[in-house]
């Protein structure tokens, strides 16, 4: 598993934890959940580029 994939899994776990807190009524957890989603987006874009580069190389 690539380093980026591991980071995606970590960011997803962070999002799920914060989303659960937000759903339970913790408003500040919503900000942290949104940040985790933005991190996921950036990591997903990075992984897409890695996959494309590997595909094109071989």
PDB file of N, CA, C and O in Angstrom:
ATOM      1  N   UNK A   1       0.854  -1.180   0.000  1.00  0.00           N
ATOM      2  CA  UNK A   1       0.000   0.000   0.000  1.00  0.00           C
ATOM      3  C   UNK A   1       0.894   1.236   0.000  1.00  0.00           C
ATOM      4  O   UNK A   1       1.889   1.295   0.723  1.00  0.00           O
ATOM      5  N   UNK A   2       0.537   2.204  -0.803  1.00  0.00           N
ATOM      6  CA  UNK A   2       1.341   3.419  -0.882  1.00  0.00           C
ATOM      7  C   UNK A   2       1.120   4.288   0.355  1.00  0.00           C
ATOM      8  O   UNK A   2       0.141   4.139   1.086  1.00  0.00           O
ATOM      9  N   UNK A   3       2.052   5.185   0.552  1.00  0.00           N
ATOM     10  CA  UNK A   3       1.966   6.119   1.671  1.00  0.00           C
ATOM     11  C   UNK A   3       0.712   6.980   1.556  1.00  0.00           C
ATOM     12  O   UNK A   3       0.065   7.279   2.561  1.00  0.00           O
ATOM     13  N   UNK A   4       0.372   7.376   0.341  1.00  0.00           N
ATOM     14  CA  UNK A   4      -0.815   8.200   0.125  1.00  0.00           C
ATOM     15  C   UNK A   4      -2.082   7.434   0.506  1.00  0.00           C
ATOM     16  O   UNK A   4      -3.006   8.005   1.087  1.00  0.00           O
ATOM     17  N   UNK A   5      -2.122   6.157   0.181  1.00  0.00           N
ATOM     18  CA  UNK A   5      -3.284   5.346   0.546  1.00  0.00           C
ATOM     19  C   UNK A   5      -3.450   5.264   2.056  1.00  0.00           C
ATOM     20  O   UNK A   5      -4.568   5.326   2.567  1.00  0.00           O
ATOM     21  N   UNK A   6      -2.347   5.126   2.762  1.00  0.00           N
ATOM     22  CA  UNK A   6      -2.396   5.083   4.225  1.00  0.00           C
ATOM     23  C   UNK A   6      -2.887   6.419   4.788  1.00  0.00           C
ATOM     24  O   UNK A   6      -3.650   6.453   5.753  1.00  0.00           O
ATOM     25  N   UNK A   7      -2.443   7.506   4.179  1.00  0.00           N
ATOM     26  CA  UNK A   7      -2.886   8.831   4.616  1.00  0.00           C
ATOM     27  C   UNK A   7      -4.376   9.014   4.352  1.00  0.00           C
ATOM     28  O   UNK A   7      -5.076   9.637   5.150  1.00  0.00           O
ATOM     29  N   UNK A   8      -4.865   8.475   3.238  1.00  0.00           N
ATOM     30  CA  UNK A   8      -6.294   8.558   2.926  1.00  0.00           C
ATOM     31  C   UNK A   8      -7.099   7.828   3.985  1.00  0.00           C
ATOM     32  O   UNK A   8      -8.121   8.334   4.450  1.00  0.00           O
ATOM     33  N   UNK A   9      -6.646   6.636   4.371  1.00  0.00           N
ATOM     34  CA  UNK A   9      -7.349   5.872   5.394  1.00  0.00           C
ATOM     35  C   UNK A   9      -7.364   6.617   6.727  1.00  0.00           C
ATOM     36  O   UNK A   9      -8.378   6.630   7.425  1.00  0.00           O
ATOM     37  N   UNK A  10      -6.243   7.234   7.075  1.00  0.00           N
ATOM     38  CA  UNK A  10      -6.158   7.998   8.326  1.00  0.00           C
ATOM     39  C   UNK A  10      -7.105   9.203   8.296  1.00  0.00           C
ATOM     40  O   UNK A  10      -7.805   9.473   9.272  1.00  0.00           O
ATOM     41  N   UNK A  11      -7.121   9.919   7.175  1.00  0.00           N
ATOM     42  CA  UNK A  11      -8.001  11.082   7.043  1.00  0.00           C
ATOM     43  C   UNK A  11      -9.468  10.661   7.088  1.00  0.00           C
ATOM     44  O   UNK A  11     -10.304  11.370   7.649  1.00  0.00           O
ATOM     45  N   UNK A  12      -9.777   9.510   6.500  1.00  0.00           N
ATOM     46  CA  UNK A  12     -11.149   9.007   6.532  1.00  0.00           C
ATOM     47  C   UNK A  12     -11.574   8.681   7.964  1.00  0.00           C
ATOM     48  O   UNK A  12     -12.694   8.994   8.365  1.00  0.00           O
ATOM     49  N   UNK A  13     -10.692   8.061   8.726  1.00  0.00           N
ATOM     50  CA  UNK A  13     -11.007   7.743  10.118  1.00  0.00           C
ATOM     51  C   UNK A  13     -11.222   9.026  10.929  1.00  0.00           C
ATOM     52  O   UNK A  13     -12.117   9.090  11.772  1.00  0.00           O
ATOM     53  N   UNK A  14     -10.404  10.034  10.671  1.00  0.00           N
ATOM     54  CA  UNK A  14     -10.568  11.321  11.343  1.00  0.00           C
ATOM     55  C   UNK A  14     -11.923  11.924  11.005  1.00  0.00           C
ATOM     56  O   UNK A  14     -12.643  12.392  11.886  1.00  0.00           O
ATOM     57  N   UNK A  15     -12.264  11.907   9.711  1.00  0.00           N
ATOM     58  CA  UNK A  15     -13.559  12.451   9.297  1.00  0.00           C
ATOM     59  C   UNK A  15     -14.703  11.719   9.979  1.00  0.00           C
ATOM     60  O   UNK A  15     -15.617  12.353  10.508  1.00  0.00           O
ATOM     61  N   UNK A  16     -14.662  10.391   9.973  1.00  0.00           N
ATOM     62  CA  UNK A  16     -15.755   9.612  10.558  1.00  0.00           C
ATOM     63  C   UNK A  16     -15.922   9.915  12.050  1.00  0.00           C
ATOM     64  O   UNK A  16     -17.046  10.022  12.541  1.00  0.00           O
ATOM     65  N   UNK A  17     -14.816  10.050  12.761  1.00  0.00           N
ATOM     66  CA  UNK A  17     -14.881  10.357  14.196  1.00  0.00           C
ATOM     67  C   UNK A  17     -15.487  11.742  14.426  1.00  0.00           C
ATOM     68  O   UNK A  17     -16.357  11.912  15.280  1.00  0.00           O
ATOM     69  N   UNK A  18     -15.021  12.726  13.657  1.00  0.00           N
ATOM     70  CA  UNK A  18     -15.522  14.089  13.839  1.00  0.00           C
ATOM     71  C   UNK A  18     -16.969  14.222  13.371  1.00  0.00           C
ATOM     72  O   UNK A  18     -17.745  14.970  13.967  1.00  0.00           O
ATOM     73  N   UNK A  19     -17.333  13.511  12.319  1.00  0.00           N
ATOM     74  CA  UNK A  19     -18.708  13.552  11.831  1.00  0.00           C
ATOM     75  C   UNK A  19     -19.663  12.964  12.870  1.00  0.00           C
ATOM     76  O   UNK A  19     -20.770  13.465  13.064  1.00  0.00           O
ATOM     77  N   UNK A  20     -19.226  11.912  13.525  1.00  0.00           N
ATOM     78  CA  UNK A  20     -20.057  11.312  14.573  1.00  0.00           C
ATOM     79  C   UNK A  20     -20.269  12.298  15.725  1.00  0.00           C
ATOM     80  O   UNK A  20     -21.373  12.413  16.257  1.00  0.00           O
ATOM     81  N   UNK A  21     -19.197  13.008  16.105  1.00  0.00           N
ATOM     82  CA  UNK A  21     -19.307  14.016  17.166  1.00  0.00           C
ATOM     83  C   UNK A  21     -20.249  15.142  16.736  1.00  0.00           C
ATOM     84  O   UNK A  21     -21.068  15.616  17.524  1.00  0.00           O
ATOM     85  N   UNK A  22     -20.120  15.566  15.463  1.00  0.00           N
ATOM     86  CA  UNK A  22     -20.977  16.634  14.951  1.00  0.00           C
ATOM     87  C   UNK A  22     -22.437  16.210  14.967  1.00  0.00           C
ATOM     88  O   UNK A  22     -23.310  16.980  15.368  1.00  0.00           O
ATOM     89  N   UNK A  23     -22.699  14.985  14.532  1.00  0.00           N
ATOM     90  CA  UNK A  23     -24.064  14.467  14.507  1.00  0.00           C
ATOM     91  C   UNK A  23     -24.658  14.403  15.912  1.00  0.00           C
ATOM     92  O   UNK A  23     -25.867  14.546  16.096  1.00  0.00           O
ATOM     93  N   UNK A  24     -23.788  14.185  16.899  1.00  0.00           N
ATOM     94  CA  UNK A  24     -24.238  14.115  18.290  1.00  0.00           C
ATOM     95  C   UNK A  24     -24.474  15.503  18.892  1.00  0.00           C
ATOM     96  O   UNK A  24     -24.951  15.616  20.021  1.00  0.00           O
ATOM     97  N   UNK A  25     -24.142  16.554  18.146  1.00  0.00           N
ATOM     98  CA  UNK A  25     -24.449  17.900  18.616  1.00  0.00           C
ATOM     99  C   UNK A  25     -23.251  18.795  18.873  1.00  0.00           C
ATOM    100  O   UNK A  25     -23.431  19.951  19.258  1.00  0.00           O
ATOM    101  N   UNK A  26     -22.045  18.308  18.675  1.00  0.00           N
ATOM    102  CA  UNK A  26     -20.846  19.111  18.890  1.00  0.00           C
ATOM    103  C   UNK A  26     -20.592  19.953  17.637  1.00  0.00           C
ATOM    104  O   UNK A  26     -20.097  19.446  16.630  1.00  0.00           O
ATOM    105  N   UNK A  27     -20.929  21.223  17.708  1.00  0.00           N
ATOM    106  CA  UNK A  27     -20.842  22.099  16.530  1.00  0.00           C
ATOM    107  C   UNK A  27     -19.400  22.307  16.059  1.00  0.00           C
ATOM    108  O   UNK A  27     -19.155  22.389  14.856  1.00  0.00           O
ATOM    109  N   UNK A  28     -18.452  22.392  16.982  1.00  0.00           N
ATOM    110  CA  UNK A  28     -17.062  22.623  16.572  1.00  0.00           C
ATOM    111  C   UNK A  28     -16.473  21.411  15.851  1.00  0.00           C
ATOM    112  O   UNK A  28     -15.505  21.546  15.103  1.00  0.00           O
ATOM    113  N   UNK A  29     -17.043  20.241  16.069  1.00  0.00           N
ATOM    114  CA  UNK A  29     -16.578  19.052  15.357  1.00  0.00           C
ATOM    115  C   UNK A  29     -16.912  19.166  13.874  1.00  0.00           C
ATOM    116  O   UNK A  29     -16.257  18.529  13.048  1.00  0.00           O
ATOM    117  N   UNK A  30     -17.907  19.956  13.524  1.00  0.00           N
ATOM    118  CA  UNK A  30     -18.262  20.167  12.129  1.00  0.00           C
ATOM    119  C   UNK A  30     -17.123  20.817  11.357  1.00  0.00           C
ATOM    120  O   UNK A  30     -16.864  20.461  10.207  1.00  0.00           O
ATOM    121  N   UNK A  31     -16.443  21.770  11.988  1.00  0.00           N
ATOM    122  CA  UNK A  31     -15.301  22.424  11.361  1.00  0.00           C
ATOM    123  C   UNK A  31     -14.185  21.417  11.121  1.00  0.00           C
ATOM    124  O   UNK A  31     -13.572  21.403  10.053  1.00  0.00           O
ATOM    125  N   UNK A  32     -13.924  20.582  12.111  1.00  0.00           N
ATOM    126  CA  UNK A  32     -12.873  19.569  11.976  1.00  0.00           C
ATOM    127  C   UNK A  32     -13.259  18.527  10.923  1.00  0.00           C
ATOM    128  O   UNK A  32     -12.397  18.041  10.190  1.00  0.00           O
ATOM    129  N   UNK A  33     -14.535  18.184  10.843  1.00  0.00           N
ATOM    130  CA  UNK A  33     -14.999  17.222   9.837  1.00  0.00           C
ATOM    131  C   UNK A  33     -14.815  17.796   8.429  1.00  0.00           C
ATOM    132  O   UNK A  33     -14.392  17.085   7.519  1.00  0.00           O
ATOM    133  N   UNK A  34     -15.131  19.073   8.253  1.00  0.00           N
ATOM    134  CA  UNK A  34     -14.961  19.708   6.944  1.00  0.00           C
ATOM    135  C   UNK A  34     -13.487  19.760   6.559  1.00  0.00           C
ATOM    136  O   UNK A  34     -13.144  19.557   5.394  1.00  0.00           O
ATOM    137  N   UNK A  35     -12.606  20.034   7.536  1.00  0.00           N
ATOM    138  CA  UNK A  35     -11.168  20.052   7.273  1.00  0.00           C
ATOM    139  C   UNK A  35     -10.697  18.664   6.839  1.00  0.00           C
ATOM    140  O   UNK A  35      -9.908  18.537   5.903  1.00  0.00           O
ATOM    141  N   UNK A  36     -11.178  17.636   7.515  1.00  0.00           N
ATOM    142  CA  UNK A  36     -10.791  16.269   7.157  1.00  0.00           C
ATOM    143  C   UNK A  36     -11.262  15.929   5.740  1.00  0.00           C
ATOM    144  O   UNK A  36     -10.553  15.248   5.000  1.00  0.00           O
ATOM    145  N   UNK A  37     -12.446  16.397   5.360  1.00  0.00           N
ATOM    146  CA  UNK A  37     -12.934  16.166   4.003  1.00  0.00           C
ATOM    147  C   UNK A  37     -12.055  16.866   2.970  1.00  0.00           C
ATOM    148  O   UNK A  37     -11.805  16.316   1.897  1.00  0.00           O
ATOM    149  N   UNK A  38     -11.590  18.060   3.279  1.00  0.00           N
ATOM    150  CA  UNK A  38     -10.708  18.773   2.353  1.00  0.00           C
ATOM    151  C   UNK A  38      -9.380  18.042   2.230  1.00  0.00           C
ATOM    152  O   UNK A  38      -8.817  17.950   1.140  1.00  0.00           O
ATOM    153  N   UNK A  39      -8.875  17.517   3.358  1.00  0.00           N
ATOM    154  CA  UNK A  39      -7.649  16.729   3.309  1.00  0.00           C
ATOM    155  C   UNK A  39      -7.847  15.485   2.445  1.00  0.00           C
ATOM    156  O   UNK A  39      -6.965  15.114   1.671  1.00  0.00           O
ATOM    157  N   UNK A  40      -9.007  14.843   2.580  1.00  0.00           N
ATOM    158  CA  UNK A  40      -9.319  13.671   1.759  1.00  0.00           C
ATOM    159  C   UNK A  40      -9.308  14.021   0.278  1.00  0.00           C
ATOM    160  O   UNK A  40      -8.782  13.268  -0.542  1.00  0.00           O
ATOM    161  N   UNK A  41      -9.884  15.156  -0.057  1.00  0.00           N
ATOM    162  CA  UNK A  41      -9.928  15.589  -1.458  1.00  0.00           C
ATOM    163  C   UNK A  41      -8.513  15.763  -2.007  1.00  0.00           C
ATOM    164  O   UNK A  41      -8.211  15.300  -3.107  1.00  0.00           O
ATOM    165  N   UNK A  42      -7.655  16.423  -1.249  1.00  0.00           N
ATOM    166  CA  UNK A  42      -6.280  16.654  -1.693  1.00  0.00           C
ATOM    167  C   UNK A  42      -5.525  15.337  -1.844  1.00  0.00           C
ATOM    168  O   UNK A  42      -4.794  15.135  -2.813  1.00  0.00           O
ATOM    169  N   UNK A  43      -5.713  14.446  -0.876  1.00  0.00           N
ATOM    170  CA  UNK A  43      -5.036  13.154  -0.931  1.00  0.00           C
ATOM    171  C   UNK A  43      -5.549  12.302  -2.089  1.00  0.00           C
ATOM    172  O   UNK A  43      -4.773  11.605  -2.742  1.00  0.00           O
ATOM    173  N   UNK A  44      -6.845  12.358  -2.341  1.00  0.00           N
ATOM    174  CA  UNK A  44      -7.419  11.593  -3.451  1.00  0.00           C
ATOM    175  C   UNK A  44      -6.857  12.097  -4.782  1.00  0.00           C
ATOM    176  O   UNK A  44      -6.535  11.301  -5.664  1.00  0.00           O
ATOM    177  N   UNK A  45      -6.740  13.407  -4.923  1.00  0.00           N
ATOM    178  CA  UNK A  45      -6.157  13.966  -6.149  1.00  0.00           C
ATOM    179  C   UNK A  45      -4.705  13.523  -6.310  1.00  0.00           C
ATOM    180  O   UNK A  45      -4.270  13.190  -7.412  1.00  0.00           O
ATOM    181  N   UNK A  46      -3.953  13.522  -5.199  1.00  0.00           N
ATOM    182  CA  UNK A  46      -2.553  13.099  -5.255  1.00  0.00           C
ATOM    183  C   UNK A  46      -2.453  11.628  -5.657  1.00  0.00           C
ATOM    184  O   UNK A  46      -1.608  11.259  -6.472  1.00  0.00           O
ATOM    185  N   UNK A  47      -3.316  10.795  -5.085  1.00  0.00           N
ATOM    186  CA  UNK A  47      -3.291   9.364  -5.414  1.00  0.00           C
ATOM    187  C   UNK A  47      -3.678   9.125  -6.866  1.00  0.00           C
ATOM    188  O   UNK A  47      -3.105   8.256  -7.523  1.00  0.00           O
ATOM    189  N   UNK A  48      -4.646   9.886  -7.377  1.00  0.00           N
ATOM    190  CA  UNK A  48      -5.037   9.760  -8.783  1.00  0.00           C
ATOM    191  C   UNK A  48      -3.840  10.045  -9.683  1.00  0.00           C
ATOM    192  O   UNK A  48      -3.628   9.348 -10.676  1.00  0.00           O
ATOM    193  N   UNK A  49      -3.056  11.070  -9.338  1.00  0.00           N
ATOM    194  CA  UNK A  49      -1.881  11.414 -10.137  1.00  0.00           C
ATOM    195  C   UNK A  49      -0.833  10.307 -10.062  1.00  0.00           C
ATOM    196  O   UNK A  49      -0.197   9.987 -11.066  1.00  0.00           O
ATOM    197  N   UNK A  50      -0.648   9.721  -8.875  1.00  0.00           N
ATOM    198  CA  UNK A  50       0.298   8.616  -8.723  1.00  0.00           C
ATOM    199  C   UNK A  50      -0.111   7.430  -9.593  1.00  0.00           C
ATOM    200  O   UNK A  50       0.721   6.837 -10.280  1.00  0.00           O
ATOM    201  N   UNK A  51      -1.373   7.098  -9.555  1.00  0.00           N
ATOM    202  CA  UNK A  51      -1.882   5.960 -10.341  1.00  0.00           C
ATOM    203  C   UNK A  51      -1.695   6.223 -11.823  1.00  0.00           C
ATOM    204  O   UNK A  51      -1.262   5.337 -12.560  1.00  0.00           O
ATOM    205  N   UNK A  52      -2.014   7.428 -12.270  1.00  0.00           N
ATOM    206  CA  UNK A  52      -1.866   7.766 -13.689  1.00  0.00           C
ATOM    207  C   UNK A  52      -0.405   7.705 -14.104  1.00  0.00           C
ATOM    208  O   UNK A  52      -0.096   7.222 -15.193  1.00  0.00           O
ATOM    209  N   UNK A  53       0.498   8.185 -13.261  1.00  0.00           N
ATOM    210  CA  UNK A  53       1.918   8.168 -13.579  1.00  0.00           C
ATOM    211  C   UNK A  53       2.421   6.723 -13.695  1.00  0.00           C
ATOM    212  O   UNK A  53       3.194   6.407 -14.600  1.00  0.00           O
ATOM    213  N   UNK A  54       1.986   5.850 -12.784  1.00  0.00           N
ATOM    214  CA  UNK A  54       2.378   4.441 -12.851  1.00  0.00           C
ATOM    215  C   UNK A  54       1.835   3.783 -14.117  1.00  0.00           C
ATOM    216  O   UNK A  54       2.531   3.011 -14.778  1.00  0.00           O
ATOM    217  N   UNK A  55       0.593   4.097 -14.439  1.00  0.00           N
ATOM    218  CA  UNK A  55      -0.052   3.531 -15.625  1.00  0.00           C
ATOM    219  C   UNK A  55       0.702   3.958 -16.900  1.00  0.00           C
ATOM    220  O   UNK A  55       0.938   3.146 -17.794  1.00  0.00           O
ATOM    221  N   UNK A  56       1.065   5.221 -16.961  1.00  0.00           N
ATOM    222  CA  UNK A  56       1.758   5.738 -18.146  1.00  0.00           C
ATOM    223  C   UNK A  56       3.192   5.222 -18.252  1.00  0.00           C
ATOM    224  O   UNK A  56       3.728   5.094 -19.353  1.00  0.00           O
ATOM    225  N   UNK A  57       3.807   4.928 -17.120  1.00  0.00           N
ATOM    226  CA  UNK A  57       5.209   4.471 -17.111  1.00  0.00           C
ATOM    227  C   UNK A  57       5.323   3.018 -17.567  1.00  0.00           C
ATOM    228  O   UNK A  57       6.337   2.627 -18.145  1.00  0.00           O
ATOM    229  N   UNK A  58       4.313   2.238 -17.316  1.00  0.00           N
ATOM    230  CA  UNK A  58       4.507   0.825 -17.642  1.00  0.00           C
ATOM    231  C   UNK A  58       3.339   0.245 -18.246  1.00  0.00           C
ATOM    232  O   UNK A  58       3.340  -0.940 -18.580  1.00  0.00           O
TER     233      UNK A  58
END
